[in-house]
Amino acid sequence: MAVKLQTIADIRKYLSSELAGLYPEGEIWAFTAIITASVLKLSRLTLHGAENKFVEPKDALRIVGICEELKSEKPIQYILGETVFLDCVIRVRPGVLIPRPETEELADLIIRENPGFTGELLDIGTGSGCIAVAVAVKLPSATVSATDVSDLALGTASENAALNNVKINFIKADILKGEPGLPRETDILVSNPPYVRNSEKEQMRRNVLNYEPHEALFVPDSDPLLFYRAILAKAISILRDGGRIYFEINEALGSGVRELTASFGFSNILVRKDINGKDRIVKATWNG
């Protein structure tokens, strides 16, 4: 290894130099914190004031390798194989969507609005299982089920349930085909379905386009709400009276999702903004 990284200070200087021009400065600092915490097995709080901490040669070599992968714009979560979601460690791999901060806001809202929840929650299109796992951890009296069409996603989600010591009923199902097997009675239904229109691809970063599963992201411009329509059609047959639905949405489609949800007979429909002030969550009540 040509470069010598002997301390955490050396690591920070190295990553800052190597990644300059490829990523914004703030993102490089975030990468540095994530990488050093992960490789050195330290909490991020411990890193403060640890500039002179010695780094083992094998760890330094691992960090150089991670840096090289970052230069190819591979997502840091795929490089490390995991991320943190509402204090839960969530494993991710290529082919499984990386949890987003917006999705963390969605899960956090469900948890905050339903303290002591003891009913049935269904997560449609679970991906890595991040929402289902976080809810199961934070609301331990809930009965949680989760579906996905992807075997890879379901396998990853099952690993994450085991990793976080929670029990979740995983079901392989394609909501667009109306497959049976979903719980017959549900109190809360949540979904973060594909919602990025194909025409919006050009606005997305290459690390997303080149590495993350397109089937979990994109929908045709001609029918961007197709997943919401299919989920709502199923929801009215499985939600108990007074049951609630929570959606993550495309920031540009808030009014469309609200109107679609109303057309299925839901009430108390609310479009919520995320931390960046963008329409991101729709929630509603079923009074069937």
ROVO-222384 format. One record per residue (C-alpha): residue in one letter; x, y, z. Coordinates in nm, 2 decimals. Layout:
N
<pt><rest>A</rest><px>X</px><py>Y</py><pz>Z</pz></pt>
...
END
This chain:
288
<pt><rest>M</rest><px>0.00</px><py>0.00</py><pz>0.00</pz></pt>
<pt><rest>A</rest><px>0.16</px><py>0.32</py><pz>-0.12</pz></pt>
<pt><rest>V</rest><px>-0.02</px><py>0.54</py><pz>0.13</pz></pt>
<pt><rest>K</rest><px>0.04</px><py>0.51</py><pz>0.51</pz></pt>
<pt><rest>L</rest><px>-0.27</px><py>0.55</py><pz>0.73</pz></pt>
<pt><rest>Q</rest><px>-0.16</px><py>0.53</py><pz>1.09</pz></pt>
<pt><rest>T</rest><px>-0.42</px><py>0.74</py><pz>1.27</pz></pt>
<pt><rest>I</rest><px>-0.78</px><py>0.85</py><pz>1.23</pz></pt>
<pt><rest>A</rest><px>-0.64</px><py>1.19</py><pz>1.13</pz></pt>
<pt><rest>D</rest><px>-0.45</px><py>1.03</py><pz>0.85</pz></pt>
<pt><rest>I</rest><px>-0.77</px><py>0.86</py><pz>0.73</pz></pt>
<pt><rest>R</rest><px>-0.96</px><py>1.19</py><pz>0.72</pz></pt>
<pt><rest>K</rest><px>-0.69</px><py>1.36</py><pz>0.53</pz></pt>
<pt><rest>Y</rest><px>-0.66</px><py>1.07</py><pz>0.28</pz></pt>
<pt><rest>L</rest><px>-1.04</px><py>1.04</py><pz>0.21</pz></pt>
<pt><rest>S</rest><px>-1.08</px><py>1.42</py><pz>0.18</pz></pt>
<pt><rest>S</rest><px>-0.79</px><py>1.43</py><pz>-0.08</pz></pt>
<pt><rest>E</rest><px>-0.89</px><py>1.12</py><pz>-0.27</pz></pt>
<pt><rest>L</rest><px>-1.26</px><py>1.20</py><pz>-0.30</pz></pt>
<pt><rest>A</rest><px>-1.24</px><py>1.58</py><pz>-0.36</pz></pt>
<pt><rest>G</rest><px>-1.42</px><py>1.68</py><pz>-0.68</pz></pt>
<pt><rest>L</rest><px>-1.62</px><py>1.35</py><pz>-0.69</pz></pt>
<pt><rest>Y</rest><px>-1.85</px><py>1.43</py><pz>-0.39</pz></pt>
<pt><rest>P</rest><px>-1.95</px><py>1.74</py><pz>-0.20</pz></pt>
<pt><rest>E</rest><px>-1.74</px><py>1.82</py><pz>0.10</pz></pt>
<pt><rest>G</rest><px>-2.02</px><py>1.75</py><pz>0.34</pz></pt>
<pt><rest>E</rest><px>-2.08</px><py>1.41</py><pz>0.19</pz></pt>
<pt><rest>I</rest><px>-1.71</px><py>1.33</py><pz>0.22</pz></pt>
<pt><rest>W</rest><px>-1.71</px><py>1.41</py><pz>0.59</pz></pt>
<pt><rest>A</rest><px>-2.02</px><py>1.19</py><pz>0.63</pz></pt>
<pt><rest>F</rest><px>-1.84</px><py>0.90</py><pz>0.44</pz></pt>
<pt><rest>T</rest><px>-1.54</px><py>0.95</py><pz>0.67</pz></pt>
<pt><rest>A</rest><px>-1.75</px><py>0.91</py><pz>0.98</pz></pt>
<pt><rest>I</rest><px>-1.94</px><py>0.61</py><pz>0.85</pz></pt>
<pt><rest>I</rest><px>-1.62</px><py>0.43</py><pz>0.72</pz></pt>
<pt><rest>T</rest><px>-1.41</px><py>0.49</py><pz>1.03</pz></pt>
<pt><rest>A</rest><px>-1.70</px><py>0.39</py><pz>1.27</pz></pt>
<pt><rest>S</rest><px>-1.77</px><py>0.07</py><pz>1.06</pz></pt>
<pt><rest>V</rest><px>-1.42</px><py>-0.05</py><pz>1.00</pz></pt>
<pt><rest>L</rest><px>-1.27</px><py>0.04</py><pz>1.34</pz></pt>
<pt><rest>K</rest><px>-1.59</px><py>-0.08</py><pz>1.52</pz></pt>
<pt><rest>L</rest><px>-1.63</px><py>0.25</py><pz>1.71</pz></pt>
<pt><rest>S</rest><px>-1.94</px><py>0.46</py><pz>1.78</pz></pt>
<pt><rest>R</rest><px>-1.95</px><py>0.79</py><pz>1.59</pz></pt>
<pt><rest>L</rest><px>-1.95</px><py>0.98</py><pz>1.92</pz></pt>
<pt><rest>T</rest><px>-1.62</px><py>0.80</py><pz>2.01</pz></pt>
<pt><rest>L</rest><px>-1.46</px><py>0.93</py><pz>1.70</pz></pt>
<pt><rest>H</rest><px>-1.46</px><py>1.29</py><pz>1.83</pz></pt>
<pt><rest>G</rest><px>-1.13</px><py>1.36</py><pz>2.00</pz></pt>
<pt><rest>A</rest><px>-0.98</px><py>1.04</py><pz>1.87</pz></pt>
<pt><rest>E</rest><px>-0.77</px><py>1.19</py><pz>1.59</pz></pt>
<pt><rest>N</rest><px>-0.45</px><py>1.02</py><pz>1.71</pz></pt>
<pt><rest>K</rest><px>-0.60</px><py>0.68</py><pz>1.76</pz></pt>
<pt><rest>F</rest><px>-0.37</px><py>0.41</py><pz>1.60</pz></pt>
<pt><rest>V</rest><px>-0.51</px><py>0.23</py><pz>1.30</pz></pt>
<pt><rest>E</rest><px>-0.42</px><py>-0.14</py><pz>1.24</pz></pt>
<pt><rest>P</rest><px>-0.26</px><py>-0.20</py><pz>0.89</pz></pt>
<pt><rest>K</rest><px>-0.54</px><py>-0.44</py><pz>0.80</pz></pt>
<pt><rest>D</rest><px>-0.80</px><py>-0.17</py><pz>0.88</pz></pt>
<pt><rest>A</rest><px>-0.61</px><py>0.09</py><pz>0.68</pz></pt>
<pt><rest>L</rest><px>-0.60</px><py>-0.15</py><pz>0.38</pz></pt>
<pt><rest>R</rest><px>-0.97</px><py>-0.20</py><pz>0.41</pz></pt>
<pt><rest>I</rest><px>-1.03</px><py>0.18</py><pz>0.41</pz></pt>
<pt><rest>V</rest><px>-0.82</px><py>0.23</py><pz>0.10</pz></pt>
<pt><rest>G</rest><px>-1.03</px><py>-0.04</py><pz>-0.07</pz></pt>
<pt><rest>I</rest><px>-1.35</px><py>0.13</py><pz>0.03</pz></pt>
<pt><rest>C</rest><px>-1.22</px><py>0.46</py><pz>-0.10</pz></pt>
<pt><rest>E</rest><px>-1.14</px><py>0.30</py><pz>-0.44</pz></pt>
<pt><rest>E</rest><px>-1.50</px><py>0.16</py><pz>-0.46</pz></pt>
<pt><rest>L</rest><px>-1.64</px><py>0.51</py><pz>-0.37</pz></pt>
<pt><rest>K</rest><px>-1.45</px><py>0.65</py><pz>-0.67</pz></pt>
<pt><rest>S</rest><px>-1.66</px><py>0.43</py><pz>-0.89</pz></pt>
<pt><rest>E</rest><px>-1.97</px><py>0.59</py><pz>-0.73</pz></pt>
<pt><rest>K</rest><px>-2.08</px><py>0.26</py><pz>-0.57</pz></pt>
<pt><rest>P</rest><px>-2.31</px><py>0.35</py><pz>-0.28</pz></pt>
<pt><rest>I</rest><px>-2.14</px><py>0.34</py><pz>0.06</pz></pt>
<pt><rest>Q</rest><px>-2.42</px><py>0.12</py><pz>0.19</pz></pt>
<pt><rest>Y</rest><px>-2.34</px><py>-0.15</py><pz>-0.07</pz></pt>
<pt><rest>I</rest><px>-1.97</px><py>-0.13</py><pz>0.00</pz></pt>
<pt><rest>L</rest><px>-2.01</px><py>-0.18</py><pz>0.37</pz></pt>
<pt><rest>G</rest><px>-2.31</px><py>-0.41</py><pz>0.33</pz></pt>
<pt><rest>E</rest><px>-2.52</px><py>-0.23</py><pz>0.59</pz></pt>
<pt><rest>T</rest><px>-2.68</px><py>0.09</py><pz>0.70</pz></pt>
<pt><rest>V</rest><px>-2.85</px><py>0.22</py><pz>1.01</pz></pt>
<pt><rest>F</rest><px>-3.23</px><py>0.29</py><pz>1.01</pz></pt>
<pt><rest>L</rest><px>-3.39</px><py>0.42</py><pz>1.32</pz></pt>
<pt><rest>D</rest><px>-3.12</px><py>0.27</py><pz>1.53</pz></pt>
<pt><rest>C</rest><px>-3.16</px><py>-0.07</py><pz>1.36</pz></pt>
<pt><rest>V</rest><px>-2.87</px><py>-0.22</py><pz>1.17</pz></pt>
<pt><rest>I</rest><px>-3.00</px><py>-0.30</py><pz>0.82</pz></pt>
<pt><rest>R</rest><px>-2.80</px><py>-0.52</py><pz>0.58</pz></pt>
<pt><rest>V</rest><px>-2.82</px><py>-0.42</py><pz>0.21</pz></pt>
<pt><rest>R</rest><px>-2.68</px><py>-0.57</py><pz>-0.11</pz></pt>
<pt><rest>P</rest><px>-2.70</px><py>-0.49</py><pz>-0.48</pz></pt>
<pt><rest>G</rest><px>-3.05</px><py>-0.57</py><pz>-0.60</pz></pt>
<pt><rest>V</rest><px>-3.21</px><py>-0.45</py><pz>-0.28</pz></pt>
<pt><rest>L</rest><px>-3.31</px><py>-0.08</py><pz>-0.24</pz></pt>
<pt><rest>I</rest><px>-3.10</px><py>0.13</py><pz>0.00</pz></pt>
<pt><rest>P</rest><px>-3.32</px><py>0.28</py><pz>0.28</pz></pt>
<pt><rest>R</rest><px>-3.36</px><py>0.65</py><pz>0.24</pz></pt>
<pt><rest>P</rest><px>-3.40</px><py>0.93</py><pz>0.51</pz></pt>
<pt><rest>E</rest><px>-3.75</px><py>0.99</py><pz>0.38</pz></pt>
<pt><rest>T</rest><px>-3.84</px><py>0.63</py><pz>0.45</pz></pt>
<pt><rest>E</rest><px>-3.70</px><py>0.67</py><pz>0.80</pz></pt>
<pt><rest>E</rest><px>-3.93</px><py>0.96</py><pz>0.85</pz></pt>
<pt><rest>L</rest><px>-4.23</px><py>0.75</py><pz>0.74</pz></pt>
<pt><rest>A</rest><px>-4.14</px><py>0.47</py><pz>0.98</pz></pt>
<pt><rest>D</rest><px>-4.08</px><py>0.71</py><pz>1.26</pz></pt>
<pt><rest>L</rest><px>-4.42</px><py>0.87</py><pz>1.20</pz></pt>
<pt><rest>I</rest><px>-4.60</px><py>0.54</py><pz>1.23</pz></pt>
<pt><rest>I</rest><px>-4.41</px><py>0.46</py><pz>1.55</pz></pt>
<pt><rest>R</rest><px>-4.48</px><py>0.80</py><pz>1.71</pz></pt>
<pt><rest>E</rest><px>-4.85</px><py>0.80</py><pz>1.61</pz></pt>
<pt><rest>N</rest><px>-4.92</px><py>0.45</py><pz>1.74</pz></pt>
<pt><rest>P</rest><px>-4.76</px><py>0.41</py><pz>2.08</pz></pt>
<pt><rest>G</rest><px>-4.83</px><py>0.07</py><pz>2.24</pz></pt>
<pt><rest>F</rest><px>-4.97</px><py>-0.06</py><pz>1.92</pz></pt>
<pt><rest>T</rest><px>-5.09</px><py>-0.42</py><pz>1.96</pz></pt>
<pt><rest>G</rest><px>-5.26</px><py>-0.48</py><pz>1.62</pz></pt>
<pt><rest>E</rest><px>-5.16</px><py>-0.61</py><pz>1.28</pz></pt>
<pt><rest>L</rest><px>-4.93</px><py>-0.41</py><pz>1.05</pz></pt>
<pt><rest>L</rest><px>-4.86</px><py>-0.50</py><pz>0.68</pz></pt>
<pt><rest>D</rest><px>-4.57</px><py>-0.36</py><pz>0.49</pz></pt>
<pt><rest>I</rest><px>-4.62</px><py>-0.40</py><pz>0.11</pz></pt>
<pt><rest>G</rest><px>-4.30</px><py>-0.40</py><pz>-0.09</pz></pt>
<pt><rest>T</rest><px>-4.07</px><py>-0.43</py><pz>0.21</pz></pt>
<pt><rest>G</rest><px>-3.74</px><py>-0.44</py><pz>0.02</pz></pt>
<pt><rest>S</rest><px>-3.46</px><py>-0.46</py><pz>0.29</pz></pt>
<pt><rest>G</rest><px>-3.74</px><py>-0.49</py><pz>0.55</pz></pt>
<pt><rest>C</rest><px>-3.63</px><py>-0.16</py><pz>0.71</pz></pt>
<pt><rest>I</rest><px>-3.98</px><py>-0.03</py><pz>0.79</pz></pt>
<pt><rest>A</rest><px>-4.11</px><py>-0.37</py><pz>0.91</pz></pt>
<pt><rest>V</rest><px>-3.80</px><py>-0.43</py><pz>1.13</pz></pt>
<pt><rest>A</rest><px>-3.80</px><py>-0.08</py><pz>1.28</pz></pt>
<pt><rest>V</rest><px>-4.17</px><py>-0.10</py><pz>1.37</pz></pt>
<pt><rest>A</rest><px>-4.13</px><py>-0.45</py><pz>1.51</pz></pt>
<pt><rest>V</rest><px>-3.84</px><py>-0.33</py><pz>1.73</pz></pt>
<pt><rest>K</rest><px>-4.00</px><py>0.00</py><pz>1.84</pz></pt>
<pt><rest>L</rest><px>-4.36</px><py>-0.15</py><pz>1.88</pz></pt>
<pt><rest>P</rest><px>-4.28</px><py>-0.49</py><pz>2.02</pz></pt>
<pt><rest>S</rest><px>-4.65</px><py>-0.58</py><pz>2.08</pz></pt>
<pt><rest>A</rest><px>-4.74</px><py>-0.54</py><pz>1.71</pz></pt>
<pt><rest>T</rest><px>-4.79</px><py>-0.83</py><pz>1.48</pz></pt>
<pt><rest>V</rest><px>-4.59</px><py>-0.74</py><pz>1.16</pz></pt>
<pt><rest>S</rest><px>-4.62</px><py>-0.89</py><pz>0.82</pz></pt>
<pt><rest>A</rest><px>-4.43</px><py>-0.78</py><pz>0.50</pz></pt>
<pt><rest>T</rest><px>-4.44</px><py>-0.87</py><pz>0.13</pz></pt>
<pt><rest>D</rest><px>-4.22</px><py>-0.84</py><pz>-0.17</pz></pt>
<pt><rest>V</rest><px>-4.20</px><py>-0.98</py><pz>-0.52</pz></pt>
<pt><rest>S</rest><px>-3.83</px><py>-1.03</py><pz>-0.50</pz></pt>
<pt><rest>D</rest><px>-3.67</px><py>-1.34</py><pz>-0.35</pz></pt>
<pt><rest>L</rest><px>-3.35</px><py>-1.14</py><pz>-0.29</pz></pt>
<pt><rest>A</rest><px>-3.53</px><py>-0.87</py><pz>-0.10</pz></pt>
<pt><rest>L</rest><px>-3.73</px><py>-1.12</py><pz>0.11</pz></pt>
<pt><rest>G</rest><px>-3.40</px><py>-1.31</py><pz>0.19</pz></pt>
<pt><rest>T</rest><px>-3.24</px><py>-0.98</py><pz>0.29</pz></pt>
<pt><rest>A</rest><px>-3.54</px><py>-0.87</py><pz>0.50</pz></pt>
<pt><rest>S</rest><px>-3.54</px><py>-1.21</py><pz>0.68</pz></pt>
<pt><rest>E</rest><px>-3.18</px><py>-1.16</py><pz>0.77</pz></pt>
<pt><rest>N</rest><px>-3.25</px><py>-0.82</py><pz>0.90</pz></pt>
<pt><rest>A</rest><px>-3.54</px><py>-0.94</py><pz>1.12</pz></pt>
<pt><rest>A</rest><px>-3.31</px><py>-1.21</py><pz>1.27</pz></pt>
<pt><rest>L</rest><px>-3.02</px><py>-0.95</py><pz>1.31</pz></pt>
<pt><rest>N</rest><px>-3.26</px><py>-0.73</py><pz>1.51</pz></pt>
<pt><rest>N</rest><px>-3.42</px><py>-1.01</py><pz>1.70</pz></pt>
<pt><rest>V</rest><px>-3.78</px><py>-0.96</py><pz>1.58</pz></pt>
<pt><rest>K</rest><px>-4.04</px><py>-1.19</py><pz>1.43</pz></pt>
<pt><rest>I</rest><px>-4.19</px><py>-1.09</py><pz>1.10</pz></pt>
<pt><rest>N</rest><px>-4.42</px><py>-1.29</py><pz>0.87</pz></pt>
<pt><rest>F</rest><px>-4.27</px><py>-1.25</py><pz>0.52</pz></pt>
<pt><rest>I</rest><px>-4.49</px><py>-1.32</py><pz>0.22</pz></pt>
<pt><rest>K</rest><px>-4.39</px><py>-1.34</py><pz>-0.14</pz></pt>
<pt><rest>A</rest><px>-4.66</px><py>-1.15</py><pz>-0.34</pz></pt>
<pt><rest>D</rest><px>-4.69</px><py>-0.93</py><pz>-0.64</pz></pt>
<pt><rest>I</rest><px>-4.94</px><py>-0.66</py><pz>-0.55</pz></pt>
<pt><rest>L</rest><px>-5.00</px><py>-0.58</py><pz>-0.92</pz></pt>
<pt><rest>K</rest><px>-5.12</px><py>-0.93</py><pz>-0.98</pz></pt>
<pt><rest>G</rest><px>-5.35</px><py>-0.93</py><pz>-0.67</pz></pt>
<pt><rest>E</rest><px>-5.19</px><py>-1.25</py><pz>-0.54</pz></pt>
<pt><rest>P</rest><px>-5.36</px><py>-1.40</py><pz>-0.23</pz></pt>
<pt><rest>G</rest><px>-5.18</px><py>-1.48</py><pz>0.09</pz></pt>
<pt><rest>L</rest><px>-5.20</px><py>-1.14</py><pz>0.25</pz></pt>
<pt><rest>P</rest><px>-5.33</px><py>-1.11</py><pz>0.61</pz></pt>
<pt><rest>R</rest><px>-5.71</px><py>-1.10</py><pz>0.60</pz></pt>
<pt><rest>E</rest><px>-5.75</px><py>-0.83</py><pz>0.87</pz></pt>
<pt><rest>T</rest><px>-5.50</px><py>-0.55</py><pz>0.91</pz></pt>
<pt><rest>D</rest><px>-5.50</px><py>-0.24</py><pz>1.13</pz></pt>
<pt><rest>I</rest><px>-5.21</px><py>-0.05</py><pz>0.96</pz></pt>
<pt><rest>L</rest><px>-5.10</px><py>-0.08</py><pz>0.60</pz></pt>
<pt><rest>V</rest><px>-4.77</px><py>0.09</py><pz>0.50</pz></pt>
<pt><rest>S</rest><px>-4.59</px><py>0.10</py><pz>0.16</pz></pt>
<pt><rest>N</rest><px>-4.30</px><py>0.27</py><pz>0.00</pz></pt>
<pt><rest>P</rest><px>-4.37</px><py>0.15</py><pz>-0.36</pz></pt>
<pt><rest>P</rest><px>-4.19</px><py>0.25</py><pz>-0.68</pz></pt>
<pt><rest>Y</rest><px>-4.28</px><py>0.61</py><pz>-0.76</pz></pt>
<pt><rest>V</rest><px>-4.00</px><py>0.78</py><pz>-0.96</pz></pt>
<pt><rest>R</rest><px>-4.13</px><py>0.85</py><pz>-1.31</pz></pt>
<pt><rest>N</rest><px>-3.91</px><py>0.73</py><pz>-1.60</pz></pt>
<pt><rest>S</rest><px>-3.87</px><py>1.09</py><pz>-1.72</pz></pt>
<pt><rest>E</rest><px>-3.71</px><py>1.18</py><pz>-1.39</pz></pt>
<pt><rest>K</rest><px>-3.42</px><py>0.94</py><pz>-1.44</pz></pt>
<pt><rest>E</rest><px>-3.20</px><py>1.21</py><pz>-1.59</pz></pt>
<pt><rest>Q</rest><px>-3.23</px><py>1.40</py><pz>-1.26</pz></pt>
<pt><rest>M</rest><px>-3.09</px><py>1.11</py><pz>-1.05</pz></pt>
<pt><rest>R</rest><px>-2.73</px><py>1.05</py><pz>-0.95</pz></pt>
<pt><rest>R</rest><px>-2.53</px><py>0.79</py><pz>-1.13</pz></pt>
<pt><rest>N</rest><px>-2.47</px><py>0.60</py><pz>-0.80</pz></pt>
<pt><rest>V</rest><px>-2.84</px><py>0.53</py><pz>-0.79</pz></pt>
<pt><rest>L</rest><px>-2.89</px><py>0.46</py><pz>-1.16</pz></pt>
<pt><rest>N</rest><px>-2.59</px><py>0.23</py><pz>-1.20</pz></pt>
<pt><rest>Y</rest><px>-2.63</px><py>0.03</py><pz>-0.88</pz></pt>
<pt><rest>E</rest><px>-2.98</px><py>0.03</py><pz>-0.73</pz></pt>
<pt><rest>P</rest><px>-3.27</px><py>-0.20</py><pz>-0.86</pz></pt>
<pt><rest>H</rest><px>-3.47</px><py>0.00</py><pz>-1.12</pz></pt>
<pt><rest>E</rest><px>-3.78</px><py>-0.22</py><pz>-1.06</pz></pt>
<pt><rest>A</rest><px>-3.79</px><py>-0.08</py><pz>-0.70</pz></pt>
<pt><rest>L</rest><px>-3.77</px><py>0.28</py><pz>-0.82</pz></pt>
<pt><rest>F</rest><px>-3.93</px><py>0.35</py><pz>-1.15</pz></pt>
<pt><rest>V</rest><px>-4.28</px><py>0.37</py><pz>-1.29</pz></pt>
<pt><rest>P</rest><px>-4.41</px><py>0.47</py><pz>-1.63</pz></pt>
<pt><rest>D</rest><px>-4.50</px><py>0.83</py><pz>-1.69</pz></pt>
<pt><rest>S</rest><px>-4.83</px><py>0.72</py><pz>-1.84</pz></pt>
<pt><rest>D</rest><px>-4.94</px><py>0.56</py><pz>-1.50</pz></pt>
<pt><rest>P</rest><px>-4.72</px><py>0.67</py><pz>-1.21</pz></pt>
<pt><rest>L</rest><px>-4.98</px><py>0.58</py><pz>-0.95</pz></pt>
<pt><rest>L</rest><px>-5.03</px><py>0.22</py><pz>-1.06</pz></pt>
<pt><rest>F</rest><px>-4.88</px><py>0.07</py><pz>-0.74</pz></pt>
<pt><rest>Y</rest><px>-5.09</px><py>0.30</py><pz>-0.52</pz></pt>
<pt><rest>R</rest><px>-5.40</px><py>0.20</py><pz>-0.71</pz></pt>
<pt><rest>A</rest><px>-5.33</px><py>-0.17</py><pz>-0.66</pz></pt>
<pt><rest>I</rest><px>-5.25</px><py>-0.13</py><pz>-0.29</pz></pt>
<pt><rest>L</rest><px>-5.56</px><py>0.08</py><pz>-0.23</pz></pt>
<pt><rest>A</rest><px>-5.78</px><py>-0.18</py><pz>-0.41</pz></pt>
<pt><rest>K</rest><px>-5.64</px><py>-0.45</py><pz>-0.18</pz></pt>
<pt><rest>A</rest><px>-5.65</px><py>-0.23</py><pz>0.13</pz></pt>
<pt><rest>I</rest><px>-6.02</px><py>-0.18</py><pz>0.13</pz></pt>
<pt><rest>S</rest><px>-6.07</px><py>-0.55</py><pz>0.16</pz></pt>
<pt><rest>I</rest><px>-5.82</px><py>-0.62</py><pz>0.44</pz></pt>
<pt><rest>L</rest><px>-5.82</px><py>-0.31</py><pz>0.65</pz></pt>
<pt><rest>R</rest><px>-6.03</px><py>-0.32</py><pz>0.97</pz></pt>
<pt><rest>D</rest><px>-6.28</px><py>-0.03</py><pz>1.02</pz></pt>
<pt><rest>G</rest><px>-6.07</px><py>0.26</py><pz>1.15</pz></pt>
<pt><rest>G</rest><px>-5.76</px><py>0.11</py><pz>1.00</pz></pt>
<pt><rest>R</rest><px>-5.49</px><py>0.34</py><pz>0.86</pz></pt>
<pt><rest>I</rest><px>-5.28</px><py>0.36</py><pz>0.55</pz></pt>
<pt><rest>Y</rest><px>-4.94</px><py>0.53</py><pz>0.52</pz></pt>
<pt><rest>F</rest><px>-4.76</px><py>0.59</py><pz>0.19</pz></pt>
<pt><rest>E</rest><px>-4.43</px><py>0.73</py><pz>0.09</pz></pt>
<pt><rest>I</rest><px>-4.48</px><py>0.94</py><pz>-0.23</pz></pt>
<pt><rest>N</rest><px>-4.31</px><py>1.12</py><pz>-0.51</pz></pt>
<pt><rest>E</rest><px>-4.29</px><py>1.49</py><pz>-0.40</pz></pt>
<pt><rest>A</rest><px>-4.46</px><py>1.59</py><pz>-0.73</pz></pt>
<pt><rest>L</rest><px>-4.75</px><py>1.36</py><pz>-0.69</pz></pt>
<pt><rest>G</rest><px>-4.90</px><py>1.45</py><pz>-0.36</pz></pt>
<pt><rest>S</rest><px>-5.23</px><py>1.58</py><pz>-0.49</pz></pt>
<pt><rest>G</rest><px>-5.26</px><py>1.28</py><pz>-0.73</pz></pt>
<pt><rest>V</rest><px>-5.21</px><py>1.03</py><pz>-0.45</pz></pt>
<pt><rest>R</rest><px>-5.45</px><py>1.22</py><pz>-0.22</pz></pt>
<pt><rest>E</rest><px>-5.73</px><py>1.23</py><pz>-0.49</pz></pt>
<pt><rest>L</rest><px>-5.67</px><py>0.86</py><pz>-0.57</pz></pt>
<pt><rest>T</rest><px>-5.69</px><py>0.77</py><pz>-0.20</pz></pt>
<pt><rest>A</rest><px>-6.02</px><py>0.97</py><pz>-0.17</pz></pt>
<pt><rest>S</rest><px>-6.17</px><py>0.79</py><pz>-0.47</pz></pt>
<pt><rest>F</rest><px>-6.14</px><py>0.46</py><pz>-0.28</pz></pt>
<pt><rest>G</rest><px>-6.34</px><py>0.60</py><pz>0.01</pz></pt>
<pt><rest>F</rest><px>-6.07</px><py>0.68</py><pz>0.26</pz></pt>
<pt><rest>S</rest><px>-6.11</px><py>0.98</py><pz>0.49</pz></pt>
<pt><rest>N</rest><px>-5.89</px><py>1.21</py><pz>0.70</pz></pt>
<pt><rest>I</rest><px>-5.64</px><py>1.22</py><pz>0.42</pz></pt>
<pt><rest>L</rest><px>-5.33</px><py>1.42</py><pz>0.49</pz></pt>
<pt><rest>V</rest><px>-5.03</px><py>1.50</py><pz>0.28</pz></pt>
<pt><rest>R</rest><px>-4.72</px><py>1.55</py><pz>0.50</pz></pt>
<pt><rest>K</rest><px>-4.40</px><py>1.72</py><pz>0.41</pz></pt>
<pt><rest>D</rest><px>-4.06</px><py>1.58</py><pz>0.49</pz></pt>
<pt><rest>I</rest><px>-3.77</px><py>1.75</py><pz>0.67</pz></pt>
<pt><rest>N</rest><px>-3.68</px><py>1.92</py><pz>0.34</pz></pt>
<pt><rest>G</rest><px>-4.03</px><py>2.07</py><pz>0.29</pz></pt>
<pt><rest>K</rest><px>-4.13</px><py>1.83</py><pz>0.01</pz></pt>
<pt><rest>D</rest><px>-4.46</px><py>1.64</py><pz>0.00</pz></pt>
<pt><rest>R</rest><px>-4.35</px><py>1.29</py><pz>0.10</pz></pt>
<pt><rest>I</rest><px>-4.61</px><py>1.10</py><pz>0.31</pz></pt>
<pt><rest>V</rest><px>-4.98</px><py>1.05</py><pz>0.26</pz></pt>
<pt><rest>K</rest><px>-5.18</px><py>0.90</py><pz>0.54</pz></pt>
<pt><rest>A</rest><px>-5.55</px><py>0.82</py><pz>0.56</pz></pt>
<pt><rest>T</rest><px>-5.82</px><py>0.63</py><pz>0.75</pz></pt>
<pt><rest>W</rest><px>-6.05</px><py>0.35</py><pz>0.63</pz></pt>
<pt><rest>N</rest><px>-6.41</px><py>0.37</py><pz>0.76</pz></pt>
<pt><rest>G</rest><px>-6.55</px><py>0.09</py><pz>0.55</pz></pt>
END
